[in-house]
Amino acid sequence: MDEKYPILNSPIQIGRVVFRNRMFSAPMGATDITADCVPGPRTQGFYELRAKGGAAAVTVSELVVHPETDASHMLHLNLETVGCLAAHTFVADAIRRHGAVPSIEFSHSGQYAGTYLVDKNKKSSLNQWGPCDNIRPDGKPVKGLSKEQIADIVKAYGETAVLAKRAGYEMIMVHCGHGWLINQFLSPYFNHREDEYGGSLENRCRFAREVLTAVRQAVGPGFPIEMRMSGSELFEGGYTLEDGVKIAQALEDLVDLIHVSAGSYQFGFFTTHLPMFAEHGANVYLAAEIKKHVSKPVATIGAINDPAQMEQILQEGKADVIYMARELLADPFLPNKVASHQEDKIVKCLRCYTCMAERPTTGTRRCAVNPLIGREIEGMEVTPAYQKKKVLIAGAGVAGLEAAITAAKRGHQVILCDKSDKVGGILKSEQAIPFKHEMYELGLSLERQAQALGVEFRLNTLVTPAYVESVAPDALILALGSTPIVPPLPGIDGENVVVVNNYYLEKEKVGDSVVVLGGGLAGCECAVHLGMEGKQVHLVEMRDVLAPDCNIRHRPILMQQIDKYVTAHTGFAGLRVTEEGLVCKDKEGKEVLVPGKTIVCAVGQRANRKDAELLHRSAPMVREIGDCIRPANITKAVYEGFHAALDI
């Protein structure tokens, strides 16, 4: 078979271990950690899925090595807790049996202990430890570690490494980046010690060297040790890329793989986990520069989801390994698809932060585009149906497409109808906004998957009770979506008004000055896009808060973009549209003109309930999914579409 991605699909030896390809699964936190900090069965399934999908290494995250000074509720590994070693052994087994190398990330949060705790009161009661006494940005005092505590932490790294190897992990990643404890020692911003652990770069590297030495002594020669580091801290006062090169050089003799990430939690979650506003592969330059100055293999990470880009990075010698985290949640089978030349069916990560927002909110994991995530033990495969049935699906948006794919995988005869001439539903409107283009591509990928499975598409077809009767399906899935709300304001039907769903069709109508009416998620993101294009943008919202429908991880980053590109007006109610802009009523009841040549209407969606109710009893089994129940998000649509098909 012709090899389209020769390096990406080629094996690599790290230490004495051979990895089957260059696509590694980056550390992502577990899903059901018990009260004793032991991995539960859902955690095992969570990591196993990426091994099954073809990743060469799957990294379990994060293992707290010294609970006495890091009281984060993350994984532990000890002999005192009954079942702890066994649970980790089962996790490592689940990864290894699919041909992947099980790896585990050793971590100490330092002054960020408790970051992932859902109980914020408990989080605030923890003792926070760091290189030296200071005050966190949130006002929490941090205590400096004594030399005795440092020695005990170093010892714990070694002791935990012994257990990790016994459990069956075949690589250990030591987390030295992102503002965690080892990074705090490396950083001149955090580390102001005046003893042998502070001051010069050599001294600031001392703690890291002691930790890595302890791990090496514990696991022996040839066992792969990986160092995850921030190539640069990316904030004023932190260390630079030049410093990152020196740190890598100072520590490379103790490790087998240098994993170059970026940033610090101190000044922005968006630097450590790239948002949709960042370019794909934004961190690659850091790995590329460090690779020039070290002899050990180098890995890169950071919103990389295109196999062609991955291959180019490797071909150009910028890295030896490509790490992915969120992308392998969105599509765990990406490596297998790349190997079998099915890259056109890859489901790309939307960088919407649904996965990361879920963990501090509910303590679980979820993915907007993959209904299996966090629920893998409920079944990783779509099993064939006992009795094959005819399934009619009304609506070819994301919910309908997901239902069609899943029903077809079960062996059903599937007919997918849509009243428009293209599939994708509301996702079609995202093609005009570059940082949301993956959402548009999601519809295309799902369409290709459905076609490959033999789904029959009937476009320009309105599903009515008579039509259902003519098809005579055994099951009818209603994925009828929603309709944009257009408020009955004078002038709203003018030529200077564009409904946000139609923006991709009417871009040329949008002038250099714009008023976006509606400050929900869709309105805010459209406003940011227009601002990025250089337009003067005003955003009008009648509530006191913008984007309340945005998750807790994405919203702070979105608000930064709003501050950068948009003039926002909260507490403003639109009254009428004029040629000069939008006349509003402010909080005091006064009329105010918000100027703009174009008005973009983005006040929300209304469920197509009448259409759904008309078809409610028109087949033996009828299921409603997605926005026709209540307008929500892609996550809900995908999840409901998947499970509706499983129920047939």
VONULO-267967 format. One line per 3 residues: their letters; for each residue x, z, y of C-alpha. Coordinates in nm, 2 decimals, padded with zeros to 4 digits. Each point is the difference from the previous one (the first is absolute). Layout:
A	X:Z:Y | ... $
END
This chain:
MDE	00.00:00.00:00.00 | 00.13:-00.09:00.35 | 00.10:00.31:00.18 $
KYP	-00.15:00.01:00.35 | 00.15:00.35:00.08 | 00.32:00.01:-00.20 $
ILN	00.16:00.31:00.15 | -00.33:00.19:00.05 | -00.08:-00.04:-00.37 $
SPI	00.36:00.07:-00.12 | 00.11:00.33:-00.15 | 00.23:00.24:00.18 $
QIG	00.23:00.27:-00.14 | 00.01:00.33:00.19 | 00.23:00.25:-00.15 $
RVV	-00.04:-00.06:-00.37 | -00.36:-00.09:00.02 | -00.13:-00.36:00.00 $
FRN	-00.31:-00.06:00.21 | -00.22:-00.31:-00.10 | -00.03:-00.14:00.35 $
RMF	00.06:00.08:00.37 | -00.35:00.12:00.09 | -00.01:00.38:00.00 $
SAP	-00.30:00.23:00.06 | 00.09:00.24:00.29 | -00.09:00.37:-00.01 $
MGA	-00.37:00.08:00.07 | -00.14:00.34:-00.03 | -00.20:00.11:-00.31 $
TDI	-00.38:00.01:-00.02 | -00.10:00.32:-00.19 | 00.27:00.26:00.04 $
TAD	-00.12:00.33:-00.15 | 00.00:00.34:00.16 | 00.33:00.05:-00.17 $
CVP	00.14:-00.32:00.14 | 00.00:-00.18:-00.34 | -00.10:-00.37:-00.03 $
GPR	-00.35:-00.04:-00.14 | -00.13:-00.29:-00.21 | -00.10:-00.20:00.30 $
TQG	00.35:00.01:00.12 | 00.12:-00.14:-00.33 | -00.24:-00.29:00.03 $
FYE	00.09:-00.05:00.37 | 00.37:-00.07:-00.08 | -00.07:-00.18:-00.33 $
LRA	-00.20:-00.28:00.16 | 00.30:-00.12:00.20 | 00.22:00.00:-00.31 $
KGG	-00.27:-00.20:-00.18 | 00.00:-00.24:00.29 | 00.37:-00.09:-00.05 $
AAA	00.20:00.21:00.25 | 00.35:00.06:-00.12 | 00.01:00.36:00.11 $
VTV	-00.29:00.24:00.08 | 00.09:00.30:00.22 | -00.20:00.32:-00.03 $
SEL	-00.03:00.18:00.33 | 00.07:00.26:00.13 | 00.16:00.27:-00.21 $
VVH	00.07:00.32:00.20 | 00.33:00.14:-00.13 | 00.00:00.34:00.18 $
PET	-00.35:00.14:00.04 | 00.13:00.32:00.16 | 00.09:-00.18:00.32 $
DAS	-00.23:-00.30:-00.04 | -00.36:00.11:-00.07 | -00.15:-00.34:00.02 $
HML	-00.27:-00.06:-00.26 | 00.19:-00.28:-00.18 | 00.14:-00.03:-00.35 $
HLN	00.22:00.26:-00.16 | 00.21:-00.01:-00.32 | 00.10:00.32:-00.16 $
LET	-00.01:00.19:-00.33 | -00.20:00.30:00.13 | -00.33:-00.19:00.04 $
VGC	-00.16:-00.07:-00.33 | -00.05:-00.37:-00.06 | 00.21:-00.11:00.30 $
LAA	00.28:-00.16:-00.20 | -00.25:-00.16:-00.24 | -00.20:-00.15:00.28 $
HTF	00.30:-00.16:00.15 | 00.10:-00.13:-00.34 | -00.34:-00.17:-00.04 $
VAD	00.04:-00.16:00.34 | 00.34:-00.13:-00.08 | -00.12:-00.13:-00.34 $
AIR	-00.29:-00.18:00.16 | 00.23:-00.19:00.23 | 00.27:-00.07:-00.26 $
RHG	-00.24:-00.14:-00.27 | -00.08:-00.30:00.23 | 00.37:-00.09:00.04 $
AVP	00.05:00.16:00.34 | 00.27:00.26:00.08 | -00.15:00.34:00.09 $
SIE	00.15:00.15:00.31 | -00.08:00.31:00.19 | 00.06:00.09:00.37 $
FSH	00.16:00.33:00.08 | -00.12:00.14:00.33 | 00.02:00.29:00.24 $
SGQ	-00.23:-00.03:00.30 | 00.20:00.24:00.22 | -00.18:00.07:00.32 $
YAG	-00.29:-00.22:-00.11 | -00.11:00.22:-00.30 | -00.37:-00.04:-00.07 $
TYL	-00.03:-00.34:00.15 | -00.25:-00.12:-00.27 | -00.20:00.32:-00.03 $
VDK	-00.37:-00.06:00.05 | -00.04:00.36:00.11 | 00.15:-00.01:00.35 $
NKK	-00.03:00.38:00.05 | 00.22:00.05:-00.31 | 00.24:-00.26:00.13 $
SSL	00.04:00.18:00.33 | 00.07:00.33:-00.18 | 00.31:-00.14:-00.19 $
NQW	00.35:00.09:00.09 | 00.18:-00.31:00.12 | 00.38:-00.03:-00.06 $
GPC	00.25:-00.23:00.15 | 00.37:-00.03:00.08 | -00.04:00.24:00.30 $
DNI	-00.26:00.20:00.19 | -00.23:-00.22:00.22 | -00.36:-00.07:00.09 $
RPD	-00.19:-00.29:-00.15 | -00.19:-00.23:00.24 | -00.33:00.17:-00.11 $
GKP	00.14:00.34:00.10 | 00.08:00.12:-00.35 | 00.33:00.20:-00.01 $
VKG	00.27:-00.12:-00.24 | 00.25:00.24:-00.16 | 00.36:-00.11:-00.06 $
LSK	00.13:00.02:-00.36 | 00.27:00.24:-00.08 | 00.31:-00.11:-00.20 $
EQI	-00.14:00.20:-00.30 | -00.33:-00.18:00.02 | 00.18:-00.34:00.03 $
ADI	00.20:00.08:-00.31 | -00.31:00.10:-00.19 | -00.18:-00.32:00.10 $
VKA	00.31:-00.21:-00.12 | -00.01:00.19:-00.33 | -00.37:-00.07:-00.03 $
YGE	00.06:-00.38:00.03 | 00.24:00.02:-00.29 | -00.23:00.21:-00.22 $
TAV	-00.30:-00.22:00.07 | 00.21:-00.31:-00.08 | 00.07:00.14:-00.35 $
LAK	-00.37:00.05:-00.06 | -00.09:-00.35:00.14 | 00.24:-00.16:-00.24 $
RAG	-00.14:00.20:-00.29 | -00.35:-00.10:00.09 | 00.10:-00.37:-00.03 $
YEM	00.05:-00.11:00.35 | 00.28:-00.26:00.00 | 00.09:00.00:00.37 $
IMV	-00.01:00.26:00.27 | -00.06:-00.09:00.37 | 00.12:00.26:00.24 $
HCG	-00.20:-00.02:00.32 | 00.24:00.02:00.30 | -00.22:-00.18:00.25 $
HGW	-00.32:00.01:00.21 | 00.07:00.34:00.17 | 00.00:00.20:-00.33 $
LIN	00.25:00.28:-00.04 | 00.31:-00.20:-00.10 | -00.07:-00.24:00.29 $
QFL	-00.04:00.30:00.23 | 00.36:00.09:-00.09 | 00.12:-00.35:00.05 $
SPY	-00.17:-00.04:00.34 | 00.17:00.11:00.33 | -00.35:00.05:00.14 $
FNH	-00.09:00.28:-00.26 | 00.34:00.13:-00.09 | 00.17:00.22:00.26 $
RED	00.18:00.23:-00.24 | 00.35:00.11:00.10 | 00.13:00.07:-00.35 $
EYG	00.13:-00.25:-00.27 | -00.35:-00.15:-00.03 | -00.03:-00.11:00.36 $
GSL	00.18:-00.19:00.28 | 00.20:-00.29:-00.13 | -00.15:-00.27:-00.22 $
ENR	00.21:00.13:-00.29 | -00.14:00.34:00.04 | -00.36:-00.13:00.03 $
CRF	00.05:-00.19:-00.32 | 00.13:00.31:-00.18 | -00.34:00.13:-00.12 $
ARE	-00.09:-00.35:-00.13 | 00.33:-00.02:-00.19 | -00.05:00.34:-00.16 $
VLT	-00.35:-00.10:-00.11 | 00.10:-00.34:-00.14 | 00.31:00.16:-00.17 $
AVR	-00.23:00.26:-00.17 | -00.23:-00.27:-00.12 | 00.29:-00.21:-00.14 $
QAV	00.15:00.30:-00.18 | -00.34:00.07:-00.15 | -00.08:-00.35:-00.13 $
GPG	00.35:-00.12:-00.08 | 00.17:-00.34:00.05 | -00.20:-00.32:-00.02 $
FPI	-00.34:00.16:00.07 | -00.13:-00.18:00.31 | -00.02:00.21:00.31 $
EMR	-00.17:-00.16:00.30 | 00.03:00.12:00.36 | -00.30:-00.08:00.22 $
MSG	00.11:00.01:00.37 | -00.12:-00.11:00.34 | 00.23:-00.28:00.11 $
SEL	-00.08:00.12:00.35 | -00.22:00.28:00.13 | -00.14:-00.24:00.26 $
FEG	-00.04:00.25:00.28 | 00.21:00.12:00.29 | 00.22:00.29:-00.11 $
GYT	-00.01:-00.10:-00.36 | 00.27:-00.18:-00.19 | 00.04:-00.38:00.05 $
LED	00.06:-00.28:-00.25 | 00.37:00.03:00.07 | -00.03:00.37:-00.11 $
GVK	-00.21:-00.11:-00.30 | 00.29:-00.23:-00.11 | 00.24:00.29:00.02 $
IAQ	-00.23:00.23:-00.19 | -00.05:-00.25:-00.28 | 00.38:-00.05:-00.02 $
ALE	00.05:00.38:-00.01 | -00.23:00.05:-00.29 | 00.02:-00.32:-00.20 $
DLV	00.26:00.13:-00.25 | -00.26:00.25:-00.13 | -00.29:-00.25:-00.05 $
DLI	-00.08:-00.32:-00.18 | -00.27:-00.15:00.23 | -00.04:00.04:00.38 $
HVS	-00.37:-00.03:00.09 | -00.02:-00.08:00.37 | -00.33:00.10:00.17 $
AGS	-00.05:00.08:00.37 | -00.12:00.25:00.25 | -00.10:00.37:00.01 $
YQF	-00.33:00.18:00.00 | 00.11:00.18:00.31 | -00.10:-00.29:00.23 $
GFF	-00.24:-00.21:-00.19 | -00.14:-00.06:-00.34 | -00.01:-00.37:00.09 $
TTH	00.39:-00.02:-00.02 | 00.01:00.13:-00.36 | -00.31:-00.19:-00.12 $
LPM	-00.03:-00.32:00.19 | -00.35:-00.07:00.15 | -00.18:-00.33:00.01 $
FAE	00.14:-00.06:00.35 | 00.36:-00.02:-00.13 | 00.15:-00.31:-00.14 $
HGA	00.05:-00.03:-00.38 | 00.35:00.11:-00.10 | 00.06:00.17:00.33 $
NVY	00.26:00.24:-00.17 | 00.20:-00.27:-00.18 | 00.26:-00.02:00.28 $
LAA	00.10:00.36:-00.07 | 00.06:-00.06:-00.37 | 00.18:-00.33:00.08 $
EIK	00.25:00.17:00.24 | 00.06:00.30:-00.23 | 00.06:-00.24:-00.29 $
KHV	00.29:-00.16:00.19 | 00.19:00.32:00.00 | -00.06:00.15:-00.35 $
SKP	00.08:-00.10:-00.36 | -00.31:00.14:-00.17 | -00.33:-00.19:-00.04 $
VAT	-00.24:00.03:00.30 | -00.38:00.01:-00.01 | -00.23:-00.09:00.29 $
IGA	-00.36:00.09:00.07 | -00.26:-00.04:00.27 | -00.32:-00.21:-00.01 $
IND	00.14:-00.26:-00.23 | -00.28:-00.18:-00.20 | 00.10:-00.36:-00.02 $
PAQ	00.22:-00.10:-00.30 | 00.15:-00.29:00.20 | 00.12:00.25:00.26 $
MEQ	00.13:00.23:-00.27 | 00.20:-00.28:-00.16 | 00.14:-00.11:00.33 $
ILQ	00.12:00.36:00.07 | 00.18:00.00:-00.33 | 00.13:-00.35:00.03 $
EGK	00.15:00.08:00.34 | 00.17:00.31:-00.13 | -00.19:00.24:00.22 $
ADV	-00.10:00.23:-00.29 | 00.02:00.01:-00.38 | -00.34:00.16:-00.06 $
IYM	-00.34:-00.02:00.16 | -00.21:00.31:00.01 | -00.37:00.00:00.05 $
ARE	-00.25:00.29:00.04 | -00.34:-00.09:00.15 | 00.03:-00.36:-00.12 $
LLA	00.01:00.12:-00.36 | -00.31:00.21:00.06 | -00.18:-00.31:00.13 $
DPF	00.13:-00.21:-00.29 | 00.19:00.19:-00.28 | 00.03:-00.33:-00.19 $
LPN	00.19:-00.17:00.28 | 00.33:-00.01:-00.20 | -00.18:-00.15:-00.31 $
KVA	-00.17:-00.26:00.23 | 00.34:-00.09:00.15 | 00.16:-00.04:-00.34 $
SHQ	-00.29:-00.22:-00.12 | -00.02:-00.21:00.32 | -00.34:00.14:00.09 $
EDK	00.10:00.11:00.35 | -00.30:-00.17:00.15 | -00.22:00.27:-00.16 $
IVK	00.19:00.29:00.14 | -00.22:00.24:00.19 | 00.20:00.11:00.31 $
CLR	00.01:00.35:00.15 | -00.20:00.01:00.32 | 00.21:00.28:00.15 $
CYT	-00.32:00.18:00.09 | 00.13:00.34:-00.11 | -00.30:00.07:-00.21 $
CMA	00.24:00.12:-00.28 | 00.19:00.23:00.23 | -00.30:00.14:00.19 $
ERP	-00.18:00.10:-00.33 | 00.27:00.23:-00.11 | 00.00:00.25:00.29 $
TTG	-00.38:-00.04:00.02 | -00.11:00.05:-00.36 | 00.32:00.05:-00.20 $
TRR	-00.06:-00.32:-00.19 | 00.11:-00.36:00.03 | -00.21:-00.31:00.07 $
CAV	00.08:-00.36:00.09 | -00.22:-00.22:00.21 | 00.05:-00.31:-00.22 $
NPL	00.06:00.16:-00.34 | -00.28:00.21:-00.15 | 00.22:00.13:-00.28 $
IGR	00.24:00.20:00.22 | -00.03:00.37:-00.06 | -00.25:-00.06:-00.28 $
EIE	00.23:-00.18:-00.25 | -00.08:00.23:-00.29 | -00.37:-00.12:00.02 $
GME	00.13:-00.33:-00.12 | 00.28:-00.24:00.10 | -00.15:-00.30:-00.17 $
VTP	-00.34:-00.17:00.05 | -00.14:00.00:-00.35 | -00.22:-00.29:-00.14 $
AYQ	-00.37:00.07:00.00 | -00.18:00.05:-00.33 | -00.27:-00.25:00.10 $
KKK	00.07:-00.29:00.22 | -00.25:-00.05:00.29 | -00.08:-00.23:00.29 $
VLI	00.10:00.17:00.33 | -00.12:-00.13:00.33 | 00.19:00.13:00.31 $
AGA	-00.15:-00.05:00.34 | 00.27:00.01:00.27 | 00.37:-00.11:-00.03 $
GVA	00.16:00.26:00.22 | 00.26:00.24:-00.13 | -00.26:00.21:-00.19 $
GLE	-00.16:-00.31:-00.17 | 00.34:-00.15:-00.08 | 00.12:00.32:-00.16 $
AAI	-00.32:00.03:-00.20 | 00.03:-00.37:-00.11 | 00.36:00.05:-00.12 $
TAA	-00.07:00.31:-00.19 | -00.32:-00.14:-00.17 | 00.19:-00.31:-00.10 $
KRG	00.28:00.20:-00.15 | -00.27:00.17:-00.21 | -00.10:-00.34:-00.13 $
HQV	-00.33:-00.04:00.19 | -00.12:-00.33:00.13 | 00.03:00.05:00.38 $
ILC	-00.17:-00.20:00.28 | 00.12:00.10:00.35 | -00.22:-00.12:00.29 $
DKS	00.06:00.01:00.37 | -00.21:-00.14:00.28 | 00.30:-00.12:00.19 $
DKV	00.25:-00.28:-00.10 | 00.30:00.24:-00.06 | 00.05:00.32:-00.18 $
GGI	00.15:00.31:00.15 | -00.29:00.14:00.20 | 00.12:00.21:00.30 $
LKS	00.36:-00.05:-00.12 | 00.00:-00.35:00.14 | -00.01:00.14:00.35 $
EQA	00.34:00.17:-00.05 | 00.20:-00.33:-00.03 | 00.04:-00.02:00.38 $
IPF	00.17:00.34:00.03 | 00.36:-00.02:-00.13 | 00.04:00.37:-00.09 $
KHE	-00.33:-00.01:-00.20 | 00.07:-00.33:-00.17 | 00.05:00.17:-00.34 $
MYE	-00.37:00.08:00.02 | -00.08:-00.36:00.03 | 00.24:-00.08:-00.28 $
LGL	-00.18:00.26:-00.22 | -00.30:-00.23:-00.01 | 00.21:-00.30:-00.09 $
SLE	00.17:00.19:-00.28 | -00.32:00.13:-00.14 | -00.15:-00.35:00.01 $
RQA	00.29:-00.14:-00.20 | -00.03:00.27:-00.26 | -00.37:-00.06:-00.03 $
QAL	00.05:-00.37:-00.04 | 00.26:00.05:-00.27 | -00.24:00.22:-00.19 $
GVE	-00.27:-00.27:00.00 | -00.24:00.15:00.26 | -00.24:-00.27:00.11 $
FRL	-00.01:-00.02:00.38 | -00.32:-00.12:00.17 | 00.06:-00.01:00.38 $
NTL	-00.25:-00.09:00.27 | -00.25:00.17:-00.23 | -00.26:00.26:00.12 $
VTP	-00.10:00.23:-00.28 | -00.38:00.06:00.02 | -00.24:00.15:-00.25 $
AYV	-00.09:-00.36:-00.10 | 00.36:-00.09:-00.05 | 00.06:00.31:-00.21 $
ESV	-00.30:-00.09:-00.21 | 00.14:-00.35:-00.06 | 00.34:00.13:-00.11 $
APD	-00.16:00.28:-00.21 | 00.31:00.23:00.00 | 00.03:00.31:-00.22 $
ALI	00.15:00.18:00.30 | 00.00:-00.05:00.37 | 00.26:00.14:00.23 $
LAL	-00.09:00.01:00.37 | 00.31:-00.02:00.22 | -00.19:-00.13:00.30 $
GST	00.22:00.16:00.26 | -00.09:00.08:00.36 | -00.06:-00.17:00.33 $
PIV	00.17:00.07:00.34 | -00.20:00.22:00.24 | -00.05:-00.17:00.33 $
PPL	-00.15:00.24:00.25 | -00.29:-00.14:00.22 | 00.19:00.00:00.32 $
PGI	-00.07:-00.25:00.28 | 00.25:-00.28:-00.02 | 00.12:00.08:-00.35 $
DGE	-00.10:-00.35:-00.12 | 00.22:-00.17:00.27 | 00.28:-00.24:-00.07 $
NVV	00.26:00.26:00.10 | -00.10:00.23:-00.29 | 00.16:-00.02:-00.35 $
VVN	-00.12:00.21:-00.29 | 00.31:00.15:-00.17 | -00.09:-00.14:-00.34 $
NYY	00.00:-00.35:00.15 | 00.33:00.04:00.19 | 00.19:-00.21:-00.25 $
LEK	-00.24:-00.29:00.07 | -00.01:00.04:00.37 | 00.35:00.11:00.10 $
EKV	00.02:-00.27:00.27 | -00.29:00.16:00.19 | 00.20:00.32:00.06 $
GDS	00.15:00.01:00.34 | 00.30:00.18:00.14 | -00.20:00.31:00.09 $
VVV	-00.23:00.15:-00.27 | -00.24:00.29:-00.03 | -00.05:00.12:-00.36 $
LGG	-00.33:00.17:-00.03 | 00.02:00.25:-00.28 | 00.28:00.24:-00.08 $
GLA	-00.04:00.04:-00.37 | 00.28:-00.12:-00.24 | -00.09:-00.37:00.03 $
GCE	-00.02:00.01:00.38 | 00.33:00.20:00.03 | 00.19:-00.24:-00.22 $
CAV	-00.14:-00.31:00.17 | 00.09:00.15:00.34 | 00.36:00.07:-00.12 $
HLG	00.04:-00.35:-00.13 | -00.12:-00.15:00.33 | 00.23:00.23:00.19 $
MEG	00.29:-00.12:-00.22 | -00.08:-00.35:00.10 | 00.06:00.09:00.36 $
KQV	-00.36:00.03:00.11 | -00.13:00.27:00.24 | -00.22:00.20:-00.23 $
HLV	-00.26:00.27:00.08 | -00.16:00.19:-00.28 | -00.35:00.15:00.06 $
EMR	-00.14:00.28:-00.23 | -00.31:00.21:00.07 | 00.13:00.29:-00.21 $
DVL	00.28:00.23:00.11 | 00.23:-00.10:-00.28 | 00.14:-00.33:-00.12 $
APD	00.00:-00.12:-00.36 | -00.16:00.31:-00.16 | -00.04:-00.23:-00.31 $
CNI	00.37:-00.03:-00.04 | 00.19:00.20:-00.26 | 00.23:00.29:00.10 $
RHR	00.32:-00.19:-00.06 | -00.08:-00.33:00.16 | -00.18:00.14:00.31 $
PIL	00.30:00.16:00.17 | 00.20:-00.32:-00.03 | -00.30:-00.21:00.12 $
MQQ	-00.04:00.23:00.30 | 00.37:-00.06:00.09 | -00.07:-00.37:00.00 $
IDK	-00.31:00.05:00.21 | 00.21:00.20:00.26 | 00.26:-00.29:00.00 $
YVT	-00.23:-00.30:00.02 | -00.35:00.11:00.12 | -00.18:00.18:00.28 $
AHT	-00.26:00.21:-00.17 | -00.32:00.14:00.15 | -00.18:00.26:-00.20 $
GFA	-00.34:00.14:00.10 | -00.10:-00.34:00.14 | -00.33:-00.16:-00.11 $
GLR	-00.04:-00.37:00.05 | -00.29:-00.10:00.23 | 00.03:-00.38:00.06 $
VTE	00.24:-00.29:-00.04 | 00.09:-00.20:00.31 | 00.25:-00.28:00.08 $
EGL	00.23:00.27:00.14 | 00.00:00.23:-00.30 | -00.21:00.28:-00.15 $
VCK	-00.20:00.23:00.22 | 00.00:00.35:-00.16 | -00.14:00.35:00.07 $
DKE	00.27:00.26:00.00 | -00.03:00.37:-00.09 | -00.13:00.09:00.34 $
GKE	-00.27:-00.27:-00.02 | 00.17:-00.23:00.25 | 00.02:-00.37:-00.04 $
VLV	00.35:-00.14:-00.05 | 00.11:-00.36:-00.04 | 00.26:-00.03:-00.28 $
PGK	00.16:-00.34:00.09 | 00.06:-00.28:-00.25 | -00.07:-00.37:-00.03 $
TIV	-00.10:00.04:-00.37 | -00.20:00.27:-00.17 | 00.07:00.06:-00.37 $
CAV	-00.29:00.18:-00.17 | 00.11:00.24:-00.27 | -00.26:00.28:-00.01 $
GQR	-00.04:00.01:-00.38 | -00.18:-00.14:-00.29 | -00.35:00.04:-00.14 $
ANR	-00.07:-00.01:-00.37 | -00.21:-00.29:-00.12 | -00.26:00.23:-00.15 $
KDA	-00.30:-00.24:00.03 | 00.18:-00.26:-00.21 | 00.09:00.26:-00.26 $
ELL	-00.35:00.15:-00.02 | -00.15:-00.35:-00.05 | 00.20:-00.04:-00.32 $
HRS	-00.02:00.36:-00.12 | -00.21:-00.06:-00.31 | 00.07:-00.36:-00.07 $
APM	00.22:00.04:-00.32 | 00.01:00.24:-00.29 | 00.30:00.17:00.15 $
VRE	00.07:00.01:00.38 | 00.29:00.17:00.17 | 00.08:00.02:00.37 $
IGD	00.36:00.02:00.11 | 00.20:-00.01:00.32 | -00.12:-00.03:00.36 $
CIR	-00.36:-00.09:-00.09 | -00.04:00.37:-00.09 | 00.18:00.13:00.30 $
PAN	00.28:-00.16:00.20 | 00.33:00.17:-00.09 | 00.34:-00.15:-00.10 $
ITK	00.19:-00.20:-00.26 | 00.07:00.30:-00.21 | -00.37:00.07:-00.06 $
AVY	-00.08:-00.36:-00.06 | 00.27:-00.06:-00.26 | -00.07:00.33:-00.18 $
EGF	-00.38:-00.07:-00.02 | 00.05:-00.37:-00.10 | 00.24:00.10:-00.28 $
HAA	-00.23:00.27:-00.15 | -00.32:-00.19:00.04 | 00.15:-00.27:-00.23 $
LDI	00.12:00.26:-00.25 | -00.36:00.13:-00.03 | -00.14:-00.33:-00.12 $
END
